Amino acid sequence: MDSRLLIENVVIPAIKVAVVLGVMSGAVAYTTLLERKVLGFIQLRLAPRRVGFHGILQPIADGIKLLLKEDIIPDQADRVLFILAPVISIIPAFAALAVIPFAGRSFSVMGYEITPWITDVNIGILYILSISSLGVYGIMLGGWASNSKYPLLGSLRSAAQMVSYEVPLGLAIIGPLLLAGTASMTGIVRAQETQGMWFFFPQIVALFCYFISGVAETNRIPFDLPEAEAELVAGYFTEYSGMKFAFFYLAEYTNMIVVSSIATTLFFGGWLRPFPNVQALSFLNFLDFINPALSGVFWFAFKVFMFLYLYIWIRGTFPRYRYDQLMNLGWKWLLPLSLANVVVTAFILALRHG
Amino acid sequence: MSVGTLVRRFFLVEMAQGMWITLKNHFRPHITMEYPRERPALAPRFRGVPRLRRDPGTAEELCVGCLLCEQICPDDCISIVVDKRPGGKGKMAKSFIIDYERCCFCGLCVDPCPTTPITAIYMSHDYELSDYSRQEFITQREALVDGHPLKRYAK
């Protein structure tokens, strides 16, 4: 057992995990700032401006504030579960990032080949689906352990909502999987490269279903019934304060990033530049002169950013759904639509390949 | 349901319209005033706290102690003690106290004021009145005439 094997199998993965965790925490912090800014602009306000230039340090101030806040545990709460719930909700959110490919080509540092993803398993998308559906446990336990009405109602709503939207979400993913013929995240992007198109073009219906279900899965407006502040104070995290509260927030925004990353990978060609097979557009990989992996990261981040912006834009536009409307949309519209999409896609593929 | 409505519903036309409106809002100018740094432009008839003033020519106190403002005040916030004007004819207010805690900024005290060419009591443009103790709101004549130092919140 030489040291090279040790470094390749232990040290480098650990460093990659640390880098992804760090970068994603920063990205989440600045997503909150982006959200406040964009909502401000939509509502003709200025949004945070006091901390740093145009509020650029606001997430840091928020973090310090939340760290210093008193951490209250209600007297009648189930202490163990109450403390465990934020952790349970944040771990799957970050764990889902493990199989997301951030760039296409590996690069070498000091003679070691480093791939720009933590791991590439051949059932990547299944892994993400199974891991991210664990997140609902955090919300449910948090609501239950608080021993209070509003959190309980919020977590019940969340459970019902997540269960019903998991179905169209899973079905919407099948379309691109059929086209790609693989469930590996990098394999899906490679398939888009060889077929010369992003999958959102043939799978626009699947993208629609996926994104709506994704918004509902992450409990965002217009599907934020679990935390509907007008009805349930703050839903499942009503009783939380300080850093535990921040953990729930962190989990929500990380889930947003995960949903956006999956949408980017499945439908928008992950790290690929627009029109990946048109040679004339190769100048779009303008970061290639530094490192080919870097332009992959750029395009990936750009697409994820666009999805996050869409998230926030939708939040600034639409009012919250009523509970029965939410269930109607999920079961009566998205489920048949995504099912039809799977059938049609499979049919066309079968015809084409004989 | 007509075909048009059906098509509009199916292609989510209303939703797209909503998104378009919020997109346009991105580029409209903001309406926020960053208050302590920026200040609103007050209209000439803005009613801040009532103050007394001197004759702009002779710098003499204008108030003749007629008590009309004290009588008309709906909140009873003005109390005046009248005395002879030293070294001249007529009267003046020896003590003139306005309790801003009661004042409702109605401006009725200005209307009956008989002094010419300008009224002795007037509605000033000062509106930053928060303070730490109730005593601070009971303002004496000297402060009313010469202005009492307002707290400046702007840096």
Interface residues (C-beta under 8 A of the other chain):
Chain A: V38 G40 F41 I42 Q43 L44 R45 L46 R49 W313 I314 G316 T317 F318
Chain B: M15 G18 M19 I21 T22 L23 N25 H26 R28 P29 H30 I31 T32 E34
